[in-house]
Amino acid sequence: MKQLDVIAAVLLVVGGLNWGLWGMFEFDLVATLFGGNTSLLAKVVYSLVGFAAVYQAASVGAIQRRWRLASA
């Protein structure tokens, strides 16, 4: 499960950076990298970021417990 936690965290960072770039400069990095915001690849990335957010929100307590046990 830790691998899924790390993947979700990376996707959330990608999403956060993309939103930050959009908010500051109206620049959509995902769309630029994957051929526009309506391209299939961009939609996949946007969807994965959304799923990662739902996963993190739904399992934040379990993630905290796992990481606390692993670091002890």
Secondary structure, DSSP 8 states (H G I E B T S, - for coil): -HHHHHHHHHHHHHHHHHHHHHHHH---HHHHHHTSTTSHHHHHHHHHHHHHHHHHHHTHHHHHHHHHHHH-
